[in-house]
Structures are given as structure tokens and as C-alpha cells.
Amino acid sequence: MTKLLAVLLVFTNHFAGMPSYPFHGNNSATTFKAWKLIKNKEGISVYARKYKNTNHRELKAIAVFKASLSSLVAIIKDDASVPQWINRMKLFQNIHTVSNQQWYTYAEISLPFPYYNRDLISLNTLEQNSDNHIVVIDIESKPNYLPKKRKKVRMKNAEGQWRFKPLGNGKILVSYQFYAEPNLGLPAWIINPLATKGVWNTLKKFREMAKKPKYQQTKLPYISQ
């Protein structure tokens, strides 16, 4: 059971520090105080706070990468690479591209018998600040975008954000924040430690992907460096 929960929560927190960079912009004193450092290892810090009026936690992981903005965006958009850095990912597809700044994705994670696989449909919206070049990718679940699939459990309530802030000298501050309602029927004291490990592992593997020459050499025309 513990192994199964770890699988579920790694997936949950893929799409899940330092003070907050809220999803849609404006910091406040309350937001800054809400986050609590819960893990700091190998240059990756994980922060947590209660998600709205629930006992579930919203997580954020941050780290400094040696990478370019284009390389990080390229990894996010490379749907074929996702199974390499998200554990138990059976299928991940870009299902509809609206523009370079907006696209829909479908994700399915494989779970051991007798549990049904989970799936998630997301709208991803990319924006870049023209002054400081910070890139933000907001993630919003769209459970009704496609019909439900047989023997799949659709994840309904999810929201998240990637944030890439240039620091100079080829370094980027990467912030990864996400919440997805677990729907596991389990107490928070079981879920929370596994979720922490999951979001930390996701950012660690993402950092490893950013070191690959395939992505380091990428230059996207719609991303200013």
C-alpha cells in the first residue's frame, strides 16, 4: 500500500522553497508567511502550506539550475520525455496546441492491479515578462475537455505553476508549485510525507533533464533569453 501511495503522489505533485510566487501574480504579506520549509536536500528546497480550507497540503519546490529559459520550456513541451522524469507515467501527450503560449495535455499514470489508472487533462498557459524575462507556465485542470475513458479515474481539481527566473551567468531559479486533490480517502499524516518526496524527486529529475545537450542547445523563437 505504501508503494502504491508513493506512485499516486509522485503523479499528483508533478502537476503540484523560498516565499511564494502565487499562481496569478501579486504577492502579499499573507502569502509570504503561508509557506513553511519542510525539506532541503541536494540544492532543492520544498515548502508546504495548507490548501485553502482543507487538511491537504499544497507544495512548492525550488532550485537553481544552470540552463537557459528555452531549454526548460522545451523540456516541459517535450511530451515524449515526460515518462523519463515522472515515475509510472504510462502516457503523456500534447493533445491540442492553441499557440506557442497555450496548449492542452493528457496524462495517464499506471497503477498496480486492482486499481484503475488515473488521468488528467490540463490547459497550460505560458507568459513571459518583457522586462525581467521571467517565464511562467500556469497549469489548470480541464476534466471535461475530453470524454472520460473506460477504467480510468479522472483527476478533477488541480492547479499549478512553473516559474523560471533568470539570475544571470547562465543560472535560472526554478519554482514548481502544484496541488491536485488526492481523492485517496487516506489521512493527511500518510499522504503528506509521500507527497513531499514526490515533488522533490520530480524537480531533481527535471534538473537532470536540463543537463542533456538536446535541450541545452534549444533556442525557441518565442522565448527571450
N, CA, C and O of each residue as an XYZ file, in Angstrom:
900
protein
N       0.828     -1.210      0.000
C       0.000      0.000      0.000
C       0.865      1.265      0.000
O       0.562      2.225     -0.709
N       1.944      1.264      0.798
C       2.824      2.431      0.840
C       3.426      2.713     -0.520
O       3.513      3.867     -0.940
N       3.847      1.651     -1.216
C       4.418      1.818     -2.550
C       3.393      2.406     -3.505
O       3.723      3.274     -4.313
N       2.164      1.945     -3.421
C       1.107      2.459     -4.284
C       0.857      3.939     -4.013
O       0.700      4.725     -4.947
N       0.821      4.318     -2.745
C       0.593      5.720     -2.414
C       1.703      6.596     -2.953
O       1.449      7.696     -3.444
N       2.932      6.115     -2.864
C       4.051      6.880     -3.406
C       3.877      7.109     -4.899
O       4.152      8.202     -5.394
N       3.423      6.095     -5.618
C       3.184      6.215     -7.051
C       2.138      7.280     -7.327
O       2.337      8.145     -8.180
N       1.029      7.223     -6.612
C      -0.051      8.189     -6.810
C       0.405      9.611     -6.544
O       0.044     10.535     -7.273
N       1.195      9.782     -5.503
C       1.531     11.124     -5.085
C       2.675     11.731     -5.877
O       2.765     12.953     -5.988
N       3.540     10.912     -6.421
C       4.523     11.446     -7.357
C       3.798     12.039     -8.547
O       4.165     13.113     -9.024
N       2.770     11.353     -9.035
C       1.975     11.851    -10.157
C       1.221     13.113     -9.753
O       1.220     14.102    -10.486
N       0.577     13.077     -8.582
C      -0.202     14.219     -8.120
C       0.641     15.471     -8.056
O       0.182     16.548     -8.438
N       1.874     15.348     -7.575
C       2.679     16.531     -7.363
C       3.566     16.889     -8.537
O       4.341     17.843     -8.466
N       3.457     16.123     -9.628
C       4.125     16.565    -10.845
C       3.489     17.838    -11.345
O       4.150     18.795    -11.749
N       2.175     17.802    -11.298
C       1.491     18.896    -11.947
C       1.326     19.943    -10.855
O       0.797     21.028    -11.099
N       2.073     19.401     -8.879
C       1.982     20.251     -7.724
C       2.796     21.425     -8.098
O       2.927     22.361     -7.310
N      10.969     25.788     -0.331
C      11.149     26.872     -1.191
C      11.490     28.203     -0.757
O      12.456     28.050     -1.503
N      11.591     28.962     -0.444
C      11.515     30.367     -0.710
C      10.059     30.785     -0.661
O       9.155     29.968     -0.835
N       9.844     32.088     -0.417
C       8.473     32.549     -0.339
C       7.724     32.342     -1.651
O       8.298     32.007     -2.687
N       6.416     32.559     -1.555
C       5.540     32.180     -2.665
C       5.678     33.068     -3.885
O       5.913     34.273     -3.795
N       5.523     32.416     -5.040
C       5.195     33.088     -6.284
C       3.796     32.623     -6.621
O       3.638     31.557     -7.216
N       2.763     33.392     -6.257
C       1.411     32.894     -6.416
C       1.098     32.606     -7.884
O       1.794     33.075     -8.785
N       0.040     31.826     -8.108
C      -0.287     31.377     -9.447
C      -0.486     32.531    -10.413
O      -0.037     32.466    -11.558
N      -1.141     33.568     -9.973
C      -1.508     34.604    -10.938
C      -0.976     35.975    -10.578
O      -1.578     36.988    -10.933
N       0.148     36.019     -9.875
C       0.780     37.322     -9.849
C       1.124     37.952     -8.554
O       2.281     37.838     -8.150
N       0.236     38.615     -7.846
C       0.610     39.604     -6.867
C       0.882     38.996     -5.501
O      -0.003     38.408     -4.879
N       2.127     39.148     -5.041
C       2.483     38.674     -3.711
C       1.796     39.510     -2.647
O       1.474     40.676     -2.876
N       1.573     38.918     -1.491
C       1.039     39.642     -0.358
C       1.758     39.156      0.873
O       2.376     38.092      0.852
N       1.686     39.934      1.970
C       2.351     39.534      3.200
C       1.823     38.193      3.687
O       2.582     37.360      4.182
N       0.507     37.989      3.544
C      -0.097     36.735      3.992
C       0.461     35.550      3.214
O       0.764     34.506      3.791
N       0.594     35.717      1.908
C       1.107     34.641      1.074
C       2.532     34.285      1.472
O       2.875     33.106      1.551
N       3.358     35.281      1.722
C       4.746     35.034      2.085
C       4.841     34.238      3.377
O       5.718     33.383      3.500
N       3.974     34.488      4.332
C       4.025     33.808      5.626
C       3.437     32.407      5.562
O       3.655     31.603      6.468
N       2.692     32.103      4.498
C       1.960     30.843      4.451
C       2.862     29.635      4.220
O       2.521     28.530      4.642
N       4.005     29.819      3.562
C       4.849     28.691      3.194
C       5.820     28.327      4.310
O       6.374     29.202      4.974
N       6.021     27.015      4.509
C       6.936     26.513      5.533
C       7.913     25.527      4.896
O       7.510     24.611      4.178
N       9.202     25.728      5.169
C      10.224     24.833      4.638
C      10.110     23.466      5.317
O      10.112     23.376      6.544
N      10.008     22.392      4.502
C       9.856     21.059      5.069
C      10.961     20.104      4.618
O      11.136     19.037      5.207
N      11.719     20.486      3.564
C      12.824     19.634      3.130
C      13.824     20.482      2.367
O      13.444     21.323      1.553
N      15.107     20.259      2.633
C      16.171     20.976      1.939
C      17.316     19.998      1.728
O      18.048     19.684      2.666
N      17.474     19.517      0.505
C      18.455     18.482      0.227
C      18.937     18.602     -1.212
O      18.140     18.805     -2.128
N      20.251     18.476     -1.407
C      20.863     18.493     -2.738
C      20.482     19.733     -3.533
O      20.275     19.666     -4.744
N      20.391     20.863     -2.843
C      20.097     22.115     -3.519
C      18.647     22.313     -3.904
O      18.318     23.265     -4.612
N      17.778     21.430     -3.449
C      16.338     21.540     -3.730
C      15.595     21.756     -2.417
O      15.723     20.962     -1.485
N      14.826     22.827     -2.349
C      14.033     23.135     -1.158
C      12.562     22.903     -1.448
O      12.057     23.298     -2.499
N      11.878     22.262     -0.513
C      10.439     22.008     -0.653
C       9.709     22.749      0.457
O      10.079     22.658      1.628
N       8.689     23.466      0.086
C       7.858     24.229      1.017
C       6.422     23.721      0.945
O       6.004     23.149     -0.061
N       5.674     23.937      2.023
C       4.285     23.473      2.069
C       3.404     24.516      2.749
O       3.872     25.339      3.536
N       2.134     24.456      2.425
C       1.113     25.234      3.129
C      -0.204     24.501      2.958
O      -0.345     23.679      2.053
N      -1.159     24.789      3.810
C      -2.482     24.191      3.673
C      -3.157     24.739      2.425
O      -3.077     25.928      2.114
N      -3.826     23.826      1.719
C      -4.545     24.255      0.529
C      -5.946     24.707      0.915
O      -6.810     23.899      1.255
N      -6.146     26.016      0.853
C      -7.430     26.631      1.176
C      -7.931     26.098      2.523
O      -7.181     26.119      3.499
N      -9.167     25.628      2.598
C      -9.728     25.180      3.878
C      -9.768     23.662      3.975
O     -10.776     23.083      4.380
N      -8.663     23.020      3.598
C      -8.587     21.568      3.658
C      -7.420     21.153      4.541
O      -6.626     21.988      4.975
N      -7.325     19.846      4.803
C      -6.173     19.305      5.512
C      -5.083     18.838      4.556
O      -4.061     18.309      4.992
N      -5.289     19.027      3.266
C      -4.288     18.670      2.282
C      -3.277     19.796      2.126
O      -3.573     20.959      2.397
N      -2.087     19.432      1.687
C      -1.045     20.428      1.512
C      -0.803     20.743      0.041
O      -0.865     19.875     -0.830
N      -0.527     22.006     -0.194
C      -0.030     22.461     -1.481
C       1.488     22.555     -1.349
O       1.995     23.077     -0.356
N       2.205     22.059     -2.335
C       3.657     22.004     -2.238
C       4.325     22.862     -3.293
O       3.772     23.124     -4.361
N       5.536     23.292     -2.958
C       6.368     24.030     -3.899
C       7.806     23.576     -3.718
O       8.287     23.432     -2.595
N       8.486     23.352     -4.832
C       9.906     23.020     -4.787
C      10.667     24.064     -5.593
O      10.191     24.511     -6.637
N      11.851     24.457     -5.114
C      12.663     25.420     -5.847
C      14.110     24.960     -5.880
O      14.575     24.263     -4.978
N      14.803     25.351     -6.915
C      16.228     25.049     -7.055
C      16.804     25.982     -8.107
O      16.071     26.561     -8.909
N      18.107     26.121     -8.098
C      18.805     26.896     -9.122
C      19.397     25.931    -10.136
O      20.154     25.028     -9.778
N      19.051     26.126    -11.399
C      19.561     25.299    -12.491
C      20.577     26.094    -13.297
O      20.494     27.320    -13.373
N      21.525     25.404    -13.893
C      22.373     26.009    -14.916
C      21.763     25.628    -16.256
O      21.973     24.521    -16.751
N      21.018     26.536    -16.830
C      20.237     26.233    -18.025
C      19.794     27.534    -18.663
O      20.023     28.617    -18.123
N      19.160     27.416    -19.812
C      18.558     28.569    -20.465
C      17.050     28.479    -20.325
O      16.508     27.409    -20.051
N      16.379     29.595    -20.511
C      14.919     29.588    -20.462
C      14.343     28.693    -21.547
O      13.394     27.947    -21.304
N      14.915     28.767    -22.744
C      14.423     27.933    -23.854
C      14.537     26.451    -23.537
O      13.636     25.673    -23.852
N      15.648     26.056    -22.912
C      15.838     24.632    -22.625
C      14.788     24.119    -21.651
O      14.295     23.002    -21.810
N      14.440     24.915    -20.648
C      13.457     24.490    -19.651
C      12.058     24.410    -20.254
O      11.316     23.465    -19.986
N      11.703     25.394    -21.063
C      10.400     25.360    -21.729
C      10.337     24.176    -22.688
O       9.298     23.528    -22.813
N      11.447     23.896    -23.361
C      11.485     22.782    -24.305
C      11.227     21.448    -23.611
O      10.537     20.589    -24.160
N      11.773     21.268    -22.410
C      11.532     20.029    -21.659
C      10.052     19.898    -21.307
O       9.456     18.835    -21.476
N       9.472     20.984    -20.818
C       8.057     20.963    -20.442
C       7.190     20.580    -21.645
O       6.212     19.846    -21.501
N       7.554     21.083    -22.833
C       6.737     20.846    -24.030
C       7.049     19.521    -24.720
O       6.299     19.094    -25.597
N       8.131     18.871    -24.343
C       8.511     17.604    -24.972
C       7.738     16.470    -24.301
O       8.224     15.853    -23.353
N       6.547     16.205    -24.792
C       5.691     15.220    -24.134
C       6.303     13.824    -24.114
O       6.045     13.052    -23.190
N       7.109     13.489    -25.118
C       7.721     12.160    -25.149
C       8.723     11.948    -24.023
O       9.002     10.809    -23.647
N       9.267     13.034    -23.482
C      10.284     12.915    -22.430
C       9.689     12.763    -21.032
O      10.386     12.345    -20.107
N       8.427     13.093    -20.872
C       7.832     13.130    -19.530
C       7.969     11.813    -18.766
O       8.267     11.854    -17.572
N       7.768     10.639    -19.390
C       7.955      9.396    -18.634
C       9.365      9.213    -18.065
O       9.566      8.390    -17.172
N      10.339      9.969    -18.572
C      11.700      9.862    -18.067
C      11.884     10.582    -16.731
O      12.818     10.284    -15.986
N      11.002     11.522    -16.432
C      11.186     12.254    -15.177
C       9.930     12.275    -14.294
O       9.916     12.914    -13.242
N       8.888     11.577    -14.728
C       7.718     11.380    -13.874
C       7.497      9.873    -13.722
O       7.213      9.180    -14.699
N       7.628      9.380    -12.513
C       7.547      7.951    -12.255
C       6.166      7.386    -12.604
O       5.142      8.006    -12.319
N       6.155      6.186    -13.232
C       4.942      5.437    -13.540
C       4.048      6.116    -14.573
O       2.876      5.765    -14.707
N       4.598      7.088    -15.306
C       3.793      7.743    -16.333
C       3.640      6.809    -17.520
O       4.617      6.495    -18.199
N       2.426      6.370    -17.770
C       2.174      5.464    -18.883
C       2.047      6.209    -20.200
O       2.510      5.737    -21.238
N       1.415      7.380    -20.150
C       1.155      8.137    -21.366
C       1.107      9.618    -21.039
O       0.471     10.028    -20.069
N       1.782     10.417    -21.851
C       1.694     11.877    -21.712
C       1.726     12.467    -23.113
O       2.662     12.231    -23.877
N       0.689     13.243    -23.445
C       0.563     13.755    -24.811
C       0.131     15.213    -24.820
O      -0.695     15.642    -24.014
N       0.712     15.964    -25.753
C       0.179     17.274    -26.089
C      -0.978     17.037    -27.058
O      -0.758     16.679    -28.215
N      -2.195     17.234    -26.590
C      -3.354     16.829    -27.379
C      -3.917     17.942    -28.262
O      -4.610     17.668    -29.241
N      -3.620     19.194    -27.917
C      -4.087     20.292    -28.768
C      -3.238     21.527    -28.483
O      -3.090     21.940    -27.333
N      -2.690     22.102    -29.533
C      -1.887     23.318    -29.413
C      -2.694     24.499    -29.928
O      -3.039     24.560    -31.108
N      -2.990     25.429    -29.045
C      -3.698     26.650    -29.416
C      -2.714     27.630    -30.046
O      -2.993     28.249    -31.072
N      -1.549     27.755    -29.398
C      -0.481     28.635    -29.866
C       0.789     28.225    -29.133
O       0.772     27.285    -28.339
N       1.893     28.926    -29.396
C       3.118     28.648    -28.648
C       2.947     28.920    -27.156
O       3.685     28.387    -26.327
N       1.968     29.750    -26.830
C       1.746     30.135    -25.439
C       0.641     29.345    -24.740
O       0.432     29.514    -23.538
N      -0.060     28.494    -25.467
C      -1.165     27.771    -24.828
C      -1.377     26.416    -25.498
O      -1.459     26.316    -26.722
N      -1.463     25.369    -24.660
C      -1.650     24.016    -25.185
C      -2.300     23.131    -24.127
O      -2.208     23.401    -22.930
N      -2.960     22.068    -24.590
C      -3.625     21.108    -23.715
C      -2.810     19.816    -23.659
O      -2.212     19.402    -24.652
N      -2.796     19.192    -22.491
C      -2.078     17.926    -22.327
C      -2.980     16.874    -21.682
O      -3.891     17.179    -20.912
N      -2.684     15.630    -22.030
C      -3.355     14.492    -21.409
C      -2.293     13.620    -20.756
O      -1.273     13.306    -21.368
N      -2.541     13.229    -19.502
C      -1.593     12.394    -18.769
C      -2.313     11.194    -18.180
O      -3.423     11.307    -17.660
N      -1.659     10.042    -18.273
C      -2.177      8.826    -17.642
C      -1.046      8.161    -16.868
O       0.059      7.984    -17.381
N      -1.343      7.797    -15.627
C      -0.354      7.106    -14.816
C      -0.823      5.673    -14.563
O      -1.997      5.420    -14.294
N       0.115      4.760    -14.657
C      -0.189      3.342    -14.488
C      -0.112      2.960    -13.014
O       0.874      3.257    -12.339
N      -1.163      2.298    -12.516
C      -1.206      1.836    -11.133
C      -1.325      0.316    -11.093
O      -1.873     -0.292    -12.013
N      -0.819     -0.288    -10.042
C      -0.892     -1.750     -9.951
C      -2.333     -2.237     -9.791
O      -3.180     -1.526     -9.251
N      -2.598     -3.438    -10.257
C      -3.898     -4.081    -10.049
C      -4.144     -4.197     -8.540
O      -3.215     -4.530     -7.805
N      -5.365     -3.935     -8.055
C      -6.629     -3.802     -8.792
C      -7.071     -2.358     -9.017
O      -8.248     -2.114     -9.283
N      -6.163     -1.407     -8.917
C      -6.547     -0.006     -9.003
C      -6.590      0.470    -10.450
O      -5.769      0.065    -11.273
N      -7.554      1.331    -10.749
C      -7.640      1.920    -12.079
C      -6.583      3.017    -12.253
O      -6.234      3.707    -11.295
N      -6.083      3.171    -13.463
C      -5.156      4.263    -13.754
C      -5.837      5.607    -13.544
O      -7.052      5.733    -13.697
N      -5.040      6.603    -13.194
C      -5.514      7.984    -13.094
C      -5.206      8.706    -14.397
O      -4.207      8.410    -15.053
N      -6.067      9.660    -14.778
C      -5.720     10.531    -15.885
C      -6.077     11.976    -15.568
O      -6.925     12.261    -14.722
N      -5.399     12.880    -16.276
C      -5.530     14.317    -16.014
C      -5.411     15.073    -17.328
O      -4.480     14.846    -18.101
N      -6.355     15.972    -17.578
C      -6.291     16.863    -18.735
C      -6.030     18.275    -18.221
O      -6.714     18.759    -17.320
N      -5.032     18.923    -18.808
C      -4.628     20.248    -18.319
C      -4.527     21.255    -19.452
O      -4.152     20.919    -20.576
N      -4.870     22.497    -19.132
C      -4.600     23.632    -20.008
C      -3.353     24.325    -19.479
O      -3.305     24.728    -18.317
N      -2.351     24.461    -20.329
C      -1.085     25.089    -19.961
C      -0.980     26.441    -20.651
O      -1.148     26.534    -21.867
N      -0.704     27.487    -19.881
C      -0.618     28.841    -20.428
C       0.726     29.456    -20.076
O       1.064     29.592    -18.900
N       1.490     29.826    -21.091
C       2.831     30.378    -20.910
C       2.820     31.884    -21.112
O       2.232     32.395    -22.065
N       3.485     32.590    -20.191
C       3.668     34.032    -20.329
C       5.111     34.376    -19.964
O       5.715     33.743    -19.098
N       5.655     35.398    -20.646
C       6.991     35.878    -20.300
C       6.954     37.380    -20.108
O       6.438     38.119    -20.945
N       7.518     37.821    -18.977
C       7.587     39.246    -18.685
C       8.621     39.892    -19.609
O       9.766     39.445    -19.674
N       8.218     40.932    -20.315
C       9.111     41.558    -21.295
C      10.253     42.331    -20.648
O      11.257     42.615    -21.302
N      10.111     42.678    -19.362
C      11.154     43.456    -18.687
C      12.213     42.578    -18.025
O      13.410     42.776    -18.235
N      11.766     41.602    -17.218
C      12.732     40.781    -16.482
C      12.894     39.379    -17.064
O      13.700     38.592    -16.567
N      12.127     39.057    -18.123
C      12.204     37.789    -18.858
C      11.746     36.570    -18.045
O      11.963     35.436    -18.471
N      11.120     36.783    -16.890
C      10.600     35.651    -16.119
C       9.528     34.930    -16.932
O       8.627     35.551    -17.495
N       9.650     33.601    -16.976
C       8.673     32.767    -17.678
C       7.782     32.069    -16.656
O       8.273     31.477    -15.694
N       6.481     32.143    -16.869
C       5.503     31.476    -16.003
C       4.624     30.583    -16.866
O       4.099     31.017    -17.891
N       4.468     29.332    -16.443
C       3.544     28.410    -17.102
C       2.487     28.000    -16.086
O       2.777     27.261    -15.145
N       1.279     28.474    -16.273
C       0.174     28.120    -15.382
C      -0.487     26.845    -15.877
O      -0.655     26.649    -17.081
N      -0.864     25.976    -14.941
C      -1.488     24.689    -15.244
C      -2.869     24.657    -14.601
O      -3.007     24.903    -13.403
N      -3.883     24.356    -15.393
C      -5.267     24.327    -14.899
C      -5.956     23.068    -15.415
O      -5.952     22.801    -16.616
N      -6.540     22.302    -14.513
C      -7.217     21.073    -14.933
C      -8.480     21.398    -15.724
O      -9.217     22.329    -15.401
N      -8.708     20.605    -16.768
C      -9.891     20.728    -17.620
C     -10.506     19.334    -17.777
O     -10.411     18.736    -18.849
N     -11.132     18.815    -16.724
C     -11.575     17.415    -16.721
C     -12.621     17.085    -17.772
O     -12.780     15.922    -18.143
N     -13.331     18.088    -18.251
C     -14.394     17.828    -19.227
C     -13.964     18.100    -20.671
O     -14.792     18.062    -21.581
N     -12.699     18.367    -20.881
C     -12.220     18.676    -22.231
C     -12.353     17.469    -23.156
O     -12.629     17.618    -24.346
N     -12.153     16.269    -22.599
C     -12.347     15.023    -23.335
C     -13.291     14.123    -22.558
O     -13.355     14.215    -21.332
N     -14.026     13.254    -23.244
C     -14.873     12.296    -22.522
C     -14.037     11.403    -21.617
O     -12.877     11.113    -21.907
N     -14.643     10.974    -20.518
C     -13.945     10.057    -19.618
C     -13.671      8.746    -20.330
O     -14.438      8.306    -21.185
N     -12.562      8.137    -19.956
C     -12.162      6.876    -20.572
C     -12.494      5.704    -19.652
O     -12.460      5.816    -18.426
N     -12.810      4.602    -20.273
C     -13.184      3.409    -19.519
C     -12.021      2.942    -18.656
O     -10.877      2.892    -19.110
N     -12.323      2.603    -17.412
C     -11.355      2.102    -16.438
C     -10.234      3.103    -16.145
O      -9.100      2.717    -15.863
N     -10.573      4.400    -16.217
C      -9.660      5.464    -15.819
C     -10.382      6.360    -14.811
O     -11.577      6.619    -14.954
N      -9.668      6.825    -13.807
C     -10.234      7.762    -12.831
C      -9.738      9.155    -13.180
O      -8.541      9.427    -13.092
N     -10.644     10.038    -13.574
C     -10.282     11.384    -13.996
C      -9.999     12.266    -12.771
O     -10.823     12.363    -11.861
N      -8.834     12.899    -12.764
C      -8.488     13.859    -11.713
C      -9.135     15.197    -12.067
O      -8.927     15.722    -13.161
N      -9.919     15.746    -11.137
C     -10.751     16.900    -11.458
C     -10.194     18.222    -10.951
O     -10.179     19.208    -11.688
N      -9.739     18.256     -9.713
C      -9.335     19.524     -9.104
C      -7.816     19.615     -9.032
O      -7.186     18.984     -8.183
N      -7.238     20.399     -9.921
C      -5.787     20.552     -9.956
C      -5.428     21.924    -10.494
O      -6.097     22.448    -11.384
N      -4.376     22.498     -9.954
C      -3.849     23.767    -10.453
C      -2.372     23.838    -10.087
O      -1.948     23.283     -9.073
N      -1.601     24.515    -10.910
C      -0.174     24.562    -10.634
C       0.537     25.612    -11.452
O      -0.072     26.378    -12.200
N       1.875     25.624    -11.283
C       2.657     26.635    -11.975
C       4.125     26.257    -12.004
O       4.682     25.791    -11.011
N       4.745     26.465    -13.164
C       6.196     26.502    -13.302
C       6.599     27.963    -13.415
O       5.913     28.756    -14.060
N       7.733     28.320    -12.776
C       8.232     29.699    -12.868
C       9.743     29.658    -13.027
O      10.445     29.051    -12.219
N      10.238     30.304    -14.069
C      11.665     30.313    -14.372
C      12.169     31.761    -14.336
O      11.788     32.586    -15.166
N      13.027     32.047    -13.365
C      13.538     33.408    -13.183
C      15.032     33.463    -13.481
O      15.818     32.828    -12.778
N      15.446     34.215    -14.517
C      16.876     34.340    -14.816
C      17.620     35.053    -13.688
O      17.165     36.071    -13.168
N      18.773     34.495    -13.323
C      19.602     35.079    -12.263
C      20.900     35.670    -12.802
O      21.649     36.313    -12.066
N      21.161     35.449    -14.087
C      22.420     35.883    -14.675
C      23.451     34.760    -14.638
O      23.297     33.789    -13.898
N      24.490     34.900    -15.433
C      25.572     33.904    -15.504
C      25.066     32.510    -15.841
O      25.611     31.512    -15.368
N      24.020     32.444    -16.662
C      23.513     31.158    -17.110
C      22.744     30.374    -16.068
O      22.556     29.167    -16.225
N      22.293     31.028    -15.002
C      21.556     30.338    -13.941
C      20.091     30.775    -13.925
O      19.763     31.930    -14.196
N      19.224     29.817    -13.600
C      17.777     30.054    -13.543
C      17.238     29.568    -12.208
O      17.528     28.448    -11.789
N      16.458     30.400    -11.544
C      15.736     29.966    -10.347
C      14.440     29.302    -10.808
O      13.574     29.953    -11.393
N      14.315     28.009    -10.539
C      13.156     27.231    -10.970
C      12.228     27.010     -9.784
O      12.650     26.531     -8.731
N      10.971     27.361     -9.965
C       9.953     27.155     -8.940
C       8.839     26.298     -9.518
O       8.306     26.583    -10.590
N       8.499     25.246     -8.790
C       7.497     24.283     -9.257
C       6.444     24.111     -8.177
O       6.750     23.643     -7.080
N       5.219     24.481     -8.473
C       4.152     24.522     -7.478
C       2.917     23.841     -8.035
O       2.526     24.092     -9.175
N       2.287     22.961     -7.218
C       1.114     22.273     -7.729
C       0.253     21.710     -6.600
O       0.745     21.326     -5.539
N      -1.042     21.678     -6.871
C      -1.980     20.985     -5.993
C      -2.942     20.180     -6.849
O      -3.486     20.692     -7.827
N      -3.152     18.922     -6.484
C      -4.189     18.095     -7.098
C      -4.872     17.321     -5.980
O      -4.207     16.699     -5.152
N      -6.181     17.361     -5.959
C      -6.933     16.687     -4.903
C      -6.654     15.182     -4.956
O      -6.925     14.545     -5.974
N      -6.121     14.610     -3.883
C      -5.713     13.203     -3.917
C      -6.856     12.219     -4.147
O      -6.707     11.259     -4.904
N      -8.002     12.454     -3.493
C      -9.140     11.527     -3.611
C      -8.759     10.091     -3.262
O      -9.225      9.143     -3.893
N      -7.912      9.945     -2.255
C      -7.468      8.611     -1.877
C      -8.194      8.066     -0.653
O      -8.105      6.877     -0.350
N      -8.915      8.942      0.051
C      -9.606      8.505      1.256
C      -8.662      8.132      2.379
O      -8.977      7.271      3.201
N      -7.495      8.780      2.421
C      -6.481      8.460      3.414
C      -6.139      9.693      4.238
O      -6.277     10.813      3.745
N      -5.695      9.515      5.484
C      -5.386     10.660      6.337
C      -4.158     11.414      5.861
O      -3.274     10.862      5.205
N      -4.130     12.707      6.215
C      -3.035     13.571      5.775
C      -1.681     13.108      6.293
O      -0.669     13.328      5.627
N      -1.631     12.469      7.470
C      -0.341     12.070      8.034
C       0.313     10.960      7.211
O       1.521     10.744      7.310
N      -0.476     10.259      6.406
C       0.089      9.270      5.478
C       0.452      9.940      4.151
O       1.530      9.704      3.607
N      -0.446     10.771      3.639
C      -0.259     11.382      2.332
C       0.902     12.372      2.310
O       1.702     12.367      1.374
N       1.001     13.223      3.332
C       1.935     14.347      3.278
C       3.403     13.967      3.095
O       4.062     14.557      2.239
N       3.954     13.012      3.854
C       5.374     12.664      3.646
C       5.656     12.120      2.251
O       6.704     12.406      1.672
N       4.723     11.334      1.705
C       4.915     10.780      0.379
C       4.848     11.873     -0.691
O       5.583     11.832     -1.678
N       3.969     12.836     -0.488
C       3.859     13.941     -1.437
C       5.129     14.774     -1.449
O       5.573     15.222     -2.507
N       5.715     14.983     -0.276
C       6.957     15.746     -0.181
C       8.065     15.076     -0.980
O       8.779     15.729     -1.740
N       8.200     13.781     -0.802
C       9.219     13.032     -1.537
C       8.958     13.093     -3.045
O       9.892     13.211     -3.839
N       7.692     13.012     -3.427
C       7.349     13.023     -4.840
C       7.720     14.317     -5.531
O       8.294     14.288     -6.620
N       7.406     15.459     -4.924
C       7.684     16.742     -5.572
C       9.186     17.013     -5.595
O       9.690     17.629     -6.535
N       9.906     16.556     -4.568
C      11.362     16.708     -4.547
C      12.004     15.892     -5.667
O      12.881     16.386     -6.375
N      11.569     14.652     -5.823
C      12.107     13.798     -6.883
C      11.814     14.354     -8.274
O      12.650     14.259     -9.173
N      10.636     14.927     -8.449
C      10.276     15.496     -9.744
C      11.235     16.611    -10.137
O      11.714     16.646    -11.270
N      11.520     17.520     -9.213
C      12.417     18.627     -9.544
C      13.847     18.133     -9.750
O      14.574     18.672    -10.585
N      14.252     17.124     -9.002
C      15.595     16.564     -9.171
C      15.752     15.970    -10.568
O      16.762     16.208    -11.231
N      14.769     15.202    -11.019
C      14.844     14.590    -12.345
C      14.723     15.640    -13.451
O      15.332     15.512    -14.513
N      13.935     16.670    -13.188
C      13.816     17.770    -14.149
C      15.165     18.459    -14.324
O      15.542     18.823    -15.438
N      15.893     18.638    -13.214
C      17.224     19.248    -13.270
C      18.190     18.385    -14.085
O      19.012     18.908    -14.837
N      18.087     17.069    -13.932
C      18.936     16.160    -14.704
C      18.623     16.246    -16.197
O      19.527     16.191    -17.031
N      17.339     16.380    -16.529
C      16.955     16.522    -17.931
C      17.560     17.788    -18.546
O      17.958     17.790    -19.711
N      17.625     18.865    -17.753
C      18.123     20.148    -18.255
C      19.603     20.103    -18.616
O      20.097     20.993    -19.308
N      20.310     19.088    -18.160
C      21.745     18.951    -18.461
C      21.998     18.286    -19.808
O      23.132     18.281    -20.288
N      20.969     17.729    -20.421
C      21.158     17.000    -21.677
C      21.429     17.979    -22.827
O      20.745     18.995    -22.950
N      22.431     17.671    -23.673
C      22.752     18.558    -24.811
C      21.555     18.850    -25.703
O      21.429     19.944    -26.253
N      20.671     17.854    -25.844
C      19.476     18.032    -26.676
C      18.700     19.284    -26.285
O      18.208     20.008    -27.150
N      18.592     19.539    -24.982
C      17.836     20.695    -24.512
C      18.722     21.929    -24.353
O      18.263     23.047    -24.586
N      19.971     21.745    -23.963
C      20.870     22.882    -23.776
C      21.053     23.672    -25.063
O      21.290     24.879    -25.027
N      20.943     22.994    -26.195
C      21.162     23.652    -27.482
C      19.877     24.235    -28.072
O      19.910     24.843    -29.141
N      18.758     24.054    -27.391
C      17.473     24.532    -27.913
C      17.358     26.044    -27.811
O      17.711     26.636    -26.791
N      16.863     26.661    -28.873
C      16.544     28.093    -28.863
C      15.136     28.260    -29.443
O      14.903     27.997    -30.623
N      14.215     28.693    -28.606
C      12.831     28.871    -29.030
C      12.615     30.324    -29.448
O      12.939     31.230    -28.680
N      12.077     30.572    -30.640
C      11.936     31.946    -31.136
C      10.984     32.815    -30.325
O      11.068     34.042    -30.381
N      10.078     32.192    -29.571
C       9.112     32.968    -28.793
C       9.544     33.165    -27.338
O       8.780     33.695    -26.531
N      10.769     32.738    -26.999
C      11.308     32.943    -25.650
C      12.519     33.858    -25.729
O      13.484     33.561    -26.432
N      12.469     34.979    -25.003
C      13.615     35.882    -24.909
C      14.538     35.405    -23.797
O      14.078     35.074    -22.705
N      15.829     35.370    -24.070
C      16.791     34.871    -23.086
C      17.265     35.986    -22.155
O      18.079     35.742    -21.264
